[in-house]
Amino acid sequence: MASSKEYLDFILEQLSETEDVSYRAMMGEYIIYYRGRIAGGIYDDRFLVKPVKSALEMMPEANLELPYEGAKEMLLVDDLENKEFLRELLEAMYDELPAQRKKR
């Protein structure tokens, strides 16, 4: 099941107080970037982030879920109404996110 544009718009609105958030459509889903690094994505109308140490510490009760078959598990973000929490989450994760590889 692909994610809806309405859900993407909702997540982007919730992240509107966080600077330098962007997205890219990918096979019916959306990859979420923070300051140029992949932080997570929207899969089947779920906002999932990479399970880096800081995210695990901020969301110790979060469920690990598969974004799609054959992928690595990611953390399900439940507290979507709290814009401040979402901003703090992405900021805390940033240093642990892999830098984008240079294209040849």
Biopython code that builds the backbone (N, CA, C, O; Angstrom):
import numpy as np
from Bio.PDB.StructureBuilder import StructureBuilder

atoms = [
    (1, "MET", "N", (0.842, -1.177, 0.000)),
    (1, "MET", "CA", (0.000, 0.000, 0.000)),
    (1, "MET", "C", (0.889, 1.243, 0.000)),
    (1, "MET", "O", (1.783, 1.367, 0.838)),
    (2, "ALA", "N", (0.656, 2.131, -0.903)),
    (2, "ALA", "CA", (1.438, 3.371, -0.982)),
    (2, "ALA", "C", (0.927, 4.380, 0.041)),
    (2, "ALA", "O", (-0.218, 4.311, 0.487)),
    (3, "SER", "N", (1.790, 5.307, 0.399)),
    (3, "SER", "CA", (1.394, 6.367, 1.331)),
    (3, "SER", "C", (0.651, 7.463, 0.578)),
    (3, "SER", "O", (0.896, 7.697, -0.606)),
    (4, "SER", "N", (-0.255, 8.127, 1.277)),
    (4, "SER", "CA", (-1.056, 9.175, 0.655)),
    (4, "SER", "C", (-0.335, 10.518, 0.705)),
    (4, "SER", "O", (0.463, 10.771, 1.607)),
    (5, "LYS", "N", (-0.621, 11.362, -0.259)),
    (5, "LYS", "CA", (-0.080, 12.725, -0.281)),
    (5, "LYS", "C", (-0.593, 13.495, 0.926)),
    (5, "LYS", "O", (0.110, 14.357, 1.453)),
    (6, "GLU", "N", (-1.809, 13.196, 1.369)),
    (6, "GLU", "CA", (-2.380, 13.867, 2.536)),
    (6, "GLU", "C", (-1.567, 13.559, 3.800)),
    (6, "GLU", "O", (-1.337, 14.444, 4.624)),
    (7, "TYR", "N", (-1.137, 12.310, 3.947)),
    (7, "TYR", "CA", (-0.332, 11.952, 5.113)),
    (7, "TYR", "C", (1.033, 12.639, 5.036)),
    (7, "TYR", "O", (1.530, 13.144, 6.042)),
    (8, "LEU", "N", (1.637, 12.659, 3.849)),
    (8, "LEU", "CA", (2.897, 13.385, 3.662)),
    (8, "LEU", "C", (2.721, 14.845, 4.065)),
    (8, "LEU", "O", (3.548, 15.387, 4.798)),
    (9, "ASP", "N", (1.655, 15.486, 3.596)),
    (9, "ASP", "CA", (1.402, 16.893, 3.932)),
    (9, "ASP", "C", (1.251, 17.079, 5.439)),
    (9, "ASP", "O", (1.739, 18.062, 5.995)),
    (10, "PHE", "N", (0.574, 16.136, 6.103)),
    (10, "PHE", "CA", (0.407, 16.201, 7.561)),
    (10, "PHE", "C", (1.770, 16.142, 8.261)),
    (10, "PHE", "O", (2.047, 16.947, 9.150)),
    (11, "ILE", "N", (2.613, 15.195, 7.862)),
    (11, "ILE", "CA", (3.933, 15.048, 8.487)),
    (11, "ILE", "C", (4.780, 16.287, 8.222)),
    (11, "ILE", "O", (5.457, 16.778, 9.125)),
    (12, "LEU", "N", (4.751, 16.796, 6.997)),
    (12, "LEU", "CA", (5.532, 17.996, 6.680)),
    (12, "LEU", "C", (5.047, 19.186, 7.503)),
    (12, "LEU", "O", (5.858, 20.016, 7.915)),
    (13, "GLU", "N", (3.745, 19.284, 7.750)),
    (13, "GLU", "CA", (3.221, 20.352, 8.598)),
    (13, "GLU", "C", (3.726, 20.181, 10.030)),
    (13, "GLU", "O", (4.096, 21.159, 10.679)),
    (14, "GLN", "N", (3.742, 18.949, 10.519)),
    (14, "GLN", "CA", (4.226, 18.695, 11.877)),
    (14, "GLN", "C", (5.725, 18.993, 11.996)),
    (14, "GLN", "O", (6.210, 19.317, 13.080)),
    (15, "LEU", "N", (6.450, 18.885, 10.892)),
    (15, "LEU", "CA", (7.888, 19.168, 10.882)),
    (15, "LEU", "C", (8.192, 20.603, 10.452)),
    (15, "LEU", "O", (9.353, 20.960, 10.252)),
    (16, "SER", "N", (7.160, 21.417, 10.310)),
    (16, "SER", "CA", (7.328, 22.774, 9.762)),
    (16, "SER", "C", (8.175, 23.683, 10.653)),
    (16, "SER", "O", (8.725, 24.671, 10.166)),
    (17, "GLU", "N", (8.292, 23.375, 11.938)),
    (17, "GLU", "CA", (9.115, 24.186, 12.834)),
    (17, "GLU", "C", (10.571, 23.712, 12.845)),
    (17, "GLU", "O", (11.408, 24.279, 13.548)),
    (18, "THR", "N", (10.866, 22.679, 12.070)),
    (18, "THR", "CA", (12.211, 22.138, 11.945)),
    (18, "THR", "C", (12.786, 22.614, 10.617)),
    (18, "THR", "O", (12.216, 22.356, 9.557)),
    (19, "GLU", "N", (13.909, 23.305, 10.680)),
    (19, "GLU", "CA", (14.508, 23.832, 9.459)),
    (19, "GLU", "C", (15.188, 22.739, 8.650)),
    (19, "GLU", "O", (15.686, 21.755, 9.197)),
    (20, "ASP", "N", (15.198, 22.933, 7.338)),
    (20, "ASP", "CA", (15.930, 22.088, 6.398)),
    (20, "ASP", "C", (15.432, 20.642, 6.359)),
    (20, "ASP", "O", (16.227, 19.702, 6.339)),
    (21, "VAL", "N", (14.106, 20.477, 6.349)),
    (21, "VAL", "CA", (13.495, 19.165, 6.140)),
    (21, "VAL", "C", (13.026, 19.119, 4.687)),
    (21, "VAL", "O", (12.402, 20.060, 4.195)),
    (22, "SER", "N", (13.331, 18.030, 4.018)),
    (22, "SER", "CA", (12.872, 17.857, 2.641)),
    (22, "SER", "C", (12.453, 16.403, 2.463)),
    (22, "SER", "O", (12.617, 15.574, 3.359)),
    (23, "TYR", "N", (11.913, 16.117, 1.293)),
    (23, "TYR", "CA", (11.481, 14.743, 1.030)),
    (23, "TYR", "C", (11.689, 14.415, -0.435)),
    (23, "TYR", "O", (11.874, 15.301, -1.270)),
    (24, "ARG", "N", (11.656, 13.124, -0.730)),
    (24, "ARG", "CA", (11.720, 12.646, -2.099)),
    (24, "ARG", "C", (10.785, 11.451, -2.229)),
    (24, "ARG", "O", (10.811, 10.531, -1.411)),
    (25, "ALA", "N", (9.971, 11.480, -3.256)),
    (25, "ALA", "CA", (9.069, 10.356, -3.520)),
    (25, "ALA", "C", (9.892, 9.174, -4.027)),
    (25, "ALA", "O", (10.805, 9.332, -4.837)),
    (26, "MET", "N", (9.539, 7.974, -3.524)),
    (26, "MET", "CA", (10.271, 6.778, -3.922)),
    (26, "MET", "C", (9.293, 5.601, -3.933)),
    (26, "MET", "O", (8.905, 5.104, -2.876)),
    (27, "MET", "N", (8.906, 5.167, -5.104)),
    (27, "MET", "CA", (8.038, 3.999, -5.287)),
    (27, "MET", "C", (6.770, 4.049, -4.422)),
    (27, "MET", "O", (6.431, 3.071, -3.756)),
    (28, "GLY", "N", (6.087, 5.170, -4.435)),
    (28, "GLY", "CA", (4.835, 5.302, -3.703)),
    (28, "GLY", "C", (4.991, 5.664, -2.243)),
    (28, "GLY", "O", (4.000, 5.840, -1.535)),
    (29, "GLU", "N", (6.223, 5.777, -1.786)),
    (29, "GLU", "CA", (6.506, 6.164, -0.411)),
    (29, "GLU", "C", (7.348, 7.439, -0.444)),
    (29, "GLU", "O", (7.624, 7.966, -1.522)),
    (30, "TYR", "N", (7.756, 7.938, 0.718)),
    (30, "TYR", "CA", (8.505, 9.192, 0.774)),
    (30, "TYR", "C", (9.693, 9.064, 1.726)),
    (30, "TYR", "O", (9.545, 8.630, 2.868)),
    (31, "ILE", "N", (10.865, 9.446, 1.239)),
    (31, "ILE", "CA", (12.070, 9.481, 2.062)),
    (31, "ILE", "C", (12.132, 10.876, 2.687)),
    (31, "ILE", "O", (11.962, 11.874, 1.986)),
    (32, "ILE", "N", (12.371, 10.954, 3.994)),
    (32, "ILE", "CA", (12.459, 12.228, 4.707)),
    (32, "ILE", "C", (13.932, 12.535, 4.981)),
    (32, "ILE", "O", (14.654, 11.720, 5.555)),
    (33, "TYR", "N", (14.359, 13.720, 4.562)),
    (33, "TYR", "CA", (15.732, 14.173, 4.762)),
    (33, "TYR", "C", (15.745, 15.287, 5.799)),
    (33, "TYR", "O", (14.849, 16.131, 5.833)),
    (34, "TYR", "N", (16.773, 15.280, 6.646)),
    (34, "TYR", "CA", (17.010, 16.377, 7.573)),
    (34, "TYR", "C", (18.428, 16.870, 7.327)),
    (34, "TYR", "O", (19.395, 16.126, 7.490)),
    (35, "ARG", "N", (18.536, 18.116, 6.940)),
    (35, "ARG", "CA", (19.830, 18.738, 6.628)),
    (35, "ARG", "C", (20.634, 17.872, 5.659)),
    (35, "ARG", "O", (21.846, 17.714, 5.807)),
    (36, "GLY", "N", (19.941, 17.317, 4.666)),
    (36, "GLY", "CA", (20.596, 16.554, 3.610)),
    (36, "GLY", "C", (20.882, 15.104, 3.915)),
    (36, "GLY", "O", (21.428, 14.396, 3.069)),
    (37, "ARG", "N", (20.530, 14.642, 5.096)),
    (37, "ARG", "CA", (20.756, 13.240, 5.469)),
    (37, "ARG", "C", (19.410, 12.525, 5.629)),
    (37, "ARG", "O", (18.429, 13.122, 6.071)),
    (38, "ILE", "N", (19.378, 11.254, 5.267)),
    (38, "ILE", "CA", (18.140, 10.481, 5.399)),
    (38, "ILE", "C", (17.882, 10.201, 6.870)),
    (38, "ILE", "O", (18.673, 9.538, 7.540)),
    (39, "ALA", "N", (16.753, 10.720, 7.364)),
    (39, "ALA", "CA", (16.372, 10.506, 8.763)),
    (39, "ALA", "C", (15.345, 9.398, 8.888)),
    (39, "ALA", "O", (15.267, 8.735, 9.922)),
    (40, "GLY", "N", (14.567, 9.195, 7.856)),
    (40, "GLY", "CA", (13.511, 8.194, 7.904)),
    (40, "GLY", "C", (12.646, 8.289, 6.667)),
    (40, "GLY", "O", (13.114, 8.632, 5.582)),
    (41, "GLY", "N", (11.379, 7.977, 6.852)),
    (41, "GLY", "CA", (10.478, 8.032, 5.717)),
    (41, "GLY", "C", (9.051, 7.776, 6.118)),
    (41, "GLY", "O", (8.737, 7.479, 7.271)),
    (42, "ILE", "N", (8.197, 7.902, 5.123)),
    (42, "ILE", "CA", (6.783, 7.618, 5.293)),
    (42, "ILE", "C", (6.490, 6.371, 4.480)),
    (42, "ILE", "O", (6.659, 6.349, 3.261)),
    (43, "TYR", "N", (6.051, 5.346, 5.170)),
    (43, "TYR", "CA", (5.782, 4.045, 4.564)),
    (43, "TYR", "C", (4.413, 3.576, 5.012)),
    (43, "TYR", "O", (4.158, 3.459, 6.211)),
    (44, "ASP", "N", (3.532, 3.308, 4.067)),
    (44, "ASP", "CA", (2.164, 2.858, 4.393)),
    (44, "ASP", "C", (1.513, 3.787, 5.414)),
    (44, "ASP", "O", (0.893, 3.334, 6.376)),
    (45, "ASP", "N", (1.662, 5.088, 5.193)),
    (45, "ASP", "CA", (1.101, 6.110, 6.083)),
    (45, "ASP", "C", (1.562, 5.938, 7.534)),
    (45, "ASP", "O", (0.781, 6.098, 8.472)),
    (46, "ARG", "N", (2.853, 5.606, 7.695)),
    (46, "ARG", "CA", (3.502, 5.556, 9.002)),
    (46, "ARG", "C", (4.784, 6.363, 8.890)),
    (46, "ARG", "O", (5.501, 6.253, 7.895)),
    (47, "PHE", "N", (5.082, 7.177, 9.906)),
    (47, "PHE", "CA", (6.337, 7.923, 9.936)),
    (47, "PHE", "C", (7.347, 7.095, 10.711)),
    (47, "PHE", "O", (7.201, 6.894, 11.917)),
    (48, "LEU", "N", (8.369, 6.617, 10.018)),
    (48, "LEU", "CA", (9.407, 5.777, 10.603)),
    (48, "LEU", "C", (10.742, 6.495, 10.517)),
    (48, "LEU", "O", (11.025, 7.171, 9.528)),
    (49, "VAL", "N", (11.567, 6.351, 11.554)),
    (49, "VAL", "CA", (12.905, 6.939, 11.543)),
    (49, "VAL", "C", (13.945, 5.857, 11.772)),
    (49, "VAL", "O", (13.645, 4.775, 12.277)),
    (50, "LYS", "N", (15.176, 6.175, 11.389)),
    (50, "LYS", "CA", (16.279, 5.233, 11.588)),
    (50, "LYS", "C", (16.474, 4.972, 13.083)),
    (50, "LYS", "O", (16.367, 5.895, 13.890)),
    (51, "PRO", "N", (16.758, 3.733, 13.454)),
    (51, "PRO", "CA", (16.905, 3.381, 14.879)),
    (51, "PRO", "C", (18.296, 3.697, 15.428)),
    (51, "PRO", "O", (18.995, 2.812, 15.921)),
    (52, "VAL", "N", (18.683, 4.957, 15.336)),
    (52, "VAL", "CA", (19.978, 5.367, 15.886)),
    (52, "VAL", "C", (19.845, 5.522, 17.399)),
    (52, "VAL", "O", (18.735, 5.612, 17.923)),
    (53, "LYS", "N", (20.977, 5.552, 18.095)),
    (53, "LYS", "CA", (20.993, 5.558, 19.556)),
    (53, "LYS", "C", (20.130, 6.680, 20.147)),
    (53, "LYS", "O", (19.352, 6.442, 21.071)),
    (54, "SER", "N", (20.265, 7.884, 19.623)),
    (54, "SER", "CA", (19.519, 9.015, 20.179)),
    (54, "SER", "C", (18.008, 8.840, 20.001)),
    (54, "SER", "O", (17.238, 9.216, 20.885)),
    (55, "ALA", "N", (17.581, 8.282, 18.886)),
    (55, "ALA", "CA", (16.149, 8.043, 18.666)),
    (55, "ALA", "C", (15.640, 6.977, 19.628)),
    (55, "ALA", "O", (14.543, 7.100, 20.173)),
    (56, "LEU", "N", (16.433, 5.934, 19.834)),
    (56, "LEU", "CA", (16.053, 4.881, 20.774)),
    (56, "LEU", "C", (15.949, 5.432, 22.195)),
    (56, "LEU", "O", (15.068, 5.035, 22.958)),
    (57, "GLU", "N", (16.855, 6.350, 22.546)),
    (57, "GLU", "CA", (16.811, 6.946, 23.879)),
    (57, "GLU", "C", (15.600, 7.860, 24.058)),
    (57, "GLU", "O", (15.011, 7.915, 25.138)),
    (58, "MET", "N", (15.232, 8.575, 22.997)),
    (58, "MET", "CA", (14.098, 9.504, 23.088)),
    (58, "MET", "C", (12.749, 8.785, 22.998)),
    (58, "MET", "O", (11.733, 9.299, 23.465)),
    (59, "MET", "N", (12.749, 7.593, 22.392)),
    (59, "MET", "CA", (11.505, 6.829, 22.222)),
    (59, "MET", "C", (11.730, 5.391, 22.667)),
    (59, "MET", "O", (11.671, 4.480, 21.842)),
    (60, "PRO", "N", (11.987, 5.164, 23.963)),
    (60, "PRO", "CA", (12.318, 3.807, 24.416)),
    (60, "PRO", "C", (11.181, 2.801, 24.240)),
    (60, "PRO", "O", (11.427, 1.595, 24.194)),
    (61, "GLU", "N", (9.968, 3.272, 24.144)),
    (61, "GLU", "CA", (8.815, 2.378, 23.984)),
    (61, "GLU", "C", (8.402, 2.195, 22.528)),
    (61, "GLU", "O", (7.443, 1.476, 22.246)),
    (62, "ALA", "N", (9.108, 2.832, 21.602)),
    (62, "ALA", "CA", (8.721, 2.791, 20.183)),
    (62, "ALA", "C", (8.840, 1.384, 19.618)),
    (62, "ALA", "O", (9.738, 0.623, 19.978)),
    (63, "ASN", "N", (7.922, 1.061, 18.734)),
    (63, "ASN", "CA", (7.945, -0.225, 18.051)),
    (63, "ASN", "C", (8.920, -0.189, 16.886)),
    (63, "ASN", "O", (9.017, 0.812, 16.176)),
    (64, "LEU", "N", (9.643, -1.292, 16.694)),
    (64, "LEU", "CA", (10.457, -1.459, 15.501)),
    (64, "LEU", "C", (9.570, -2.097, 14.441)),
    (64, "LEU", "O", (8.948, -3.130, 14.687)),
    (65, "GLU", "N", (9.512, -1.485, 13.265)),
    (65, "GLU", "CA", (8.654, -1.984, 12.194)),
    (65, "GLU", "C", (9.408, -2.000, 10.878)),
    (65, "GLU", "O", (10.348, -1.233, 10.672)),
    (66, "LEU", "N", (8.983, -2.881, 9.995)),
    (66, "LEU", "CA", (9.571, -2.952, 8.662)),
    (66, "LEU", "C", (8.891, -1.924, 7.767)),
    (66, "LEU", "O", (7.664, -1.911, 7.662)),
    (67, "PRO", "N", (9.678, -1.058, 7.117)),
    (67, "PRO", "CA", (9.057, -0.110, 6.200)),
    (67, "PRO", "C", (8.479, -0.821, 4.971)),
    (67, "PRO", "O", (7.439, -0.425, 4.445)),
    (68, "TYR", "N", (9.163, -1.867, 4.527)),
    (68, "TYR", "CA", (8.715, -2.690, 3.403)),
    (68, "TYR", "C", (9.453, -4.017, 3.485)),
    (68, "TYR", "O", (10.447, -4.133, 4.202)),
    (69, "GLU", "N", (8.978, -5.003, 2.766)),
    (69, "GLU", "CA", (9.550, -6.346, 2.805)),
    (69, "GLU", "C", (11.025, -6.313, 2.403)),
    (69, "GLU", "O", (11.382, -5.748, 1.369)),
    (70, "GLY", "N", (11.868, -6.918, 3.221)),
    (70, "GLY", "CA", (13.288, -7.003, 2.930)),
    (70, "GLY", "C", (14.123, -5.839, 3.448)),
    (70, "GLY", "O", (15.343, -5.831, 3.281)),
    (71, "ALA", "N", (13.481, -4.857, 4.072)),
    (71, "ALA", "CA", (14.198, -3.687, 4.591)),
    (71, "ALA", "C", (14.621, -3.920, 6.037)),
    (71, "ALA", "O", (14.170, -4.863, 6.687)),
    (72, "LYS", "N", (15.498, -3.042, 6.530)),
    (72, "LYS", "CA", (15.868, -3.073, 7.944)),
    (72, "LYS", "C", (14.765, -2.411, 8.751)),
    (72, "LYS", "O", (14.079, -1.511, 8.266)),
    (73, "GLU", "N", (14.601, -2.867, 9.989)),
    (73, "GLU", "CA", (13.577, -2.293, 10.857)),
    (73, "GLU", "C", (13.885, -0.832, 11.174)),
    (73, "GLU", "O", (15.039, -0.412, 11.260)),
    (74, "MET", "N", (12.795, -0.075, 11.344)),
    (74, "MET", "CA", (12.889, 1.334, 11.701)),
    (74, "MET", "C", (11.949, 1.592, 12.869)),
    (74, "MET", "O", (11.072, 0.779, 13.160)),
    (75, "LEU", "N", (12.134, 2.732, 13.541)),
    (75, "LEU", "CA", (11.298, 3.086, 14.693)),
    (75, "LEU", "C", (10.038, 3.817, 14.249)),
    (75, "LEU", "O", (10.098, 4.758, 13.457)),
    (76, "LEU", "N", (8.905, 3.377, 14.764)),
    (76, "LEU", "CA", (7.636, 4.041, 14.495)),
    (76, "LEU", "C", (7.503, 5.243, 15.420)),
    (76, "LEU", "O", (7.603, 5.103, 16.639)),
    (77, "VAL", "N", (7.279, 6.420, 14.848)),
    (77, "VAL", "CA", (7.088, 7.638, 15.634)),
    (77, "VAL", "C", (5.599, 7.773, 15.930)),
    (77, "VAL", "O", (4.786, 7.923, 15.018)),
    (78, "ASP", "N", (5.250, 7.718, 17.220)),
    (78, "ASP", "CA", (3.851, 7.812, 17.641)),
    (78, "ASP", "C", (3.440, 9.232, 18.006)),
    (78, "ASP", "O", (2.296, 9.624, 17.776)),
    (79, "ASP", "N", (4.356, 10.002, 18.569)),
    (79, "ASP", "CA", (4.025, 11.332, 19.091)),
    (79, "ASP", "C", (4.059, 12.364, 17.960)),
    (79, "ASP", "O", (4.917, 13.246, 17.933)),
    (80, "LEU", "N", (3.115, 12.238, 17.034)),
    (80, "LEU", "CA", (3.109, 13.090, 15.847)),
    (80, "LEU", "C", (2.505, 14.463, 16.090)),
    (80, "LEU", "O", (2.708, 15.369, 15.282)),
    (81, "GLU", "N", (1.777, 14.640, 17.165)),
    (81, "GLU", "CA", (1.130, 15.924, 17.442)),
    (81, "GLU", "C", (2.090, 16.927, 18.069)),
    (81, "GLU", "O", (1.803, 18.124, 18.083)),
    (82, "ASN", "N", (3.215, 16.467, 18.583)),
    (82, "ASN", "CA", (4.153, 17.302, 19.327)),
    (82, "ASN", "C", (5.273, 17.788, 18.397)),
    (82, "ASN", "O", (6.274, 17.097, 18.211)),
    (83, "LYS", "N", (5.095, 18.989, 17.814)),
    (83, "LYS", "CA", (6.077, 19.533, 16.877)),
    (83, "LYS", "C", (7.439, 19.746, 17.529)),
    (83, "LYS", "O", (8.473, 19.530, 16.896)),
    (84, "GLU", "N", (7.441, 20.167, 18.787)),
    (84, "GLU", "CA", (8.701, 20.394, 19.506)),
    (84, "GLU", "C", (9.472, 19.082, 19.659)),
    (84, "GLU", "O", (10.686, 19.046, 19.454)),
    (85, "PHE", "N", (8.768, 18.003, 20.020)),
    (85, "PHE", "CA", (9.405, 16.695, 20.145)),
    (85, "PHE", "C", (9.995, 16.254, 18.803)),
    (85, "PHE", "O", (11.122, 15.762, 18.753)),
    (86, "LEU", "N", (9.244, 16.427, 17.726)),
    (86, "LEU", "CA", (9.724, 16.014, 16.406)),
    (86, "LEU", "C", (10.980, 16.788, 16.015)),
    (86, "LEU", "O", (11.916, 16.214, 15.458)),
    (87, "ARG", "N", (11.004, 18.088, 16.303)),
    (87, "ARG", "CA", (12.182, 18.902, 16.017)),
    (87, "ARG", "C", (13.374, 18.402, 16.833)),
    (87, "ARG", "O", (14.466, 18.221, 16.293)),
    (88, "GLU", "N", (13.166, 18.180, 18.131)),
    (88, "GLU", "CA", (14.237, 17.697, 19.002)),
    (88, "GLU", "C", (14.734, 16.317, 18.563)),
    (88, "GLU", "O", (15.930, 16.031, 18.628)),
    (89, "LEU", "N", (13.820, 15.478, 18.121)),
    (89, "LEU", "CA", (14.185, 14.138, 17.666)),
    (89, "LEU", "C", (15.125, 14.211, 16.467)),
    (89, "LEU", "O", (16.183, 13.583, 16.475)),
    (90, "LEU", "N", (14.757, 14.960, 15.450)),
    (90, "LEU", "CA", (15.602, 15.054, 14.258)),
    (90, "LEU", "C", (16.938, 15.712, 14.580)),
    (90, "LEU", "O", (17.978, 15.279, 14.084)),
    (91, "GLU", "N", (16.919, 16.751, 15.404)),
    (91, "GLU", "CA", (18.168, 17.406, 15.780)),
    (91, "GLU", "C", (19.091, 16.453, 16.541)),
    (91, "GLU", "O", (20.300, 16.443, 16.312)),
    (92, "ALA", "N", (18.524, 15.658, 17.439)),
    (92, "ALA", "CA", (19.325, 14.703, 18.217)),
    (92, "ALA", "C", (19.907, 13.615, 17.312)),
    (92, "ALA", "O", (21.026, 13.152, 17.536)),
    (93, "MET", "N", (19.158, 13.212, 16.301)),
    (93, "MET", "CA", (19.581, 12.132, 15.414)),
    (93, "MET", "C", (20.665, 12.554, 14.432)),
    (93, "MET", "O", (21.441, 11.715, 13.975)),
    (94, "TYR", "N", (20.732, 13.829, 14.103)),
    (94, "TYR", "CA", (21.532, 14.299, 12.970)),
    (94, "TYR", "C", (22.965, 13.763, 12.941)),
    (94, "TYR", "O", (23.397, 13.230, 11.919)),
    (95, "ASP", "N", (23.699, 13.893, 14.029)),
    (95, "ASP", "CA", (25.106, 13.483, 14.032)),
    (95, "ASP", "C", (25.290, 11.981, 13.824)),
    (95, "ASP", "O", (26.368, 11.540, 13.428)),
    (96, "GLU", "N", (24.259, 11.203, 14.084)),
    (96, "GLU", "CA", (24.349, 9.747, 13.926)),
    (96, "GLU", "C", (23.904, 9.275, 12.547)),
    (96, "GLU", "O", (24.085, 8.108, 12.203)),
    (97, "LEU", "N", (23.328, 10.166, 11.764)),
    (97, "LEU", "CA", (22.850, 9.799, 10.435)),
    (97, "LEU", "C", (24.007, 9.799, 9.448)),
    (97, "LEU", "O", (24.836, 10.708, 9.466)),
    (98, "PRO", "N", (24.072, 8.789, 8.589)),
    (98, "PRO", "CA", (25.175, 8.757, 7.617)),
    (98, "PRO", "C", (25.071, 9.916, 6.627)),
    (98, "PRO", "O", (23.981, 10.278, 6.183)),
    (99, "ALA", "N", (26.225, 10.486, 6.291)),
    (99, "ALA", "CA", (26.274, 11.553, 5.288)),
    (99, "ALA", "C", (25.952, 10.951, 3.919)),
    (99, "ALA", "O", (26.234, 9.782, 3.654)),
    (100, "GLN", "N", (25.365, 11.765, 3.071)),
    (100, "GLN", "CA", (25.049, 11.313, 1.719)),
    (100, "GLN", "C", (26.346, 11.027, 0.964)),
    (100, "GLN", "O", (27.326, 11.762, 1.080)),
    (101, "ARG", "N", (26.328, 9.956, 0.199)),
    (101, "ARG", "CA", (27.488, 9.632, -0.632)),
    (101, "ARG", "C", (27.503, 10.545, -1.857)),
    (101, "ARG", "O", (26.458, 10.918, -2.392)),
    (102, "LYS", "N", (28.684, 10.883, -2.273)),
    (102, "LYS", "CA", (28.836, 11.717, -3.470)),
    (102, "LYS", "C", (28.543, 10.875, -4.702)),
    (102, "LYS", "O", (29.013, 9.744, -4.824)),
    (103, "LYS", "N", (27.757, 11.443, -5.617)),
    (103, "LYS", "CA", (27.488, 10.734, -6.880)),
    (103, "LYS", "C", (28.678, 10.925, -7.807)),
    (103, "LYS", "O", (29.315, 11.978, -7.832)),
    (104, "ARG", "N", (28.954, 9.885, -8.557)),
    (104, "ARG", "CA", (30.103, 9.940, -9.480)),
    (104, "ARG", "C", (29.704, 10.619, -10.765)),
    (104, "ARG", "O", (30.528, 10.764, -11.668)),
]
sb = StructureBuilder()
sb.init_structure("model")
sb.init_model(0)
sb.init_chain("A")
sb.init_seg("    ")
for serial, (resi, resn, name, xyz) in enumerate(atoms, 1):
    if name == "N":
        sb.init_residue(resn, " ", resi, " ")
    sb.init_atom(name, np.array(xyz, "f"), 0.0, 1.0, " ", f" {name:<3s}", serial, name[0])
structure = sb.get_structure()
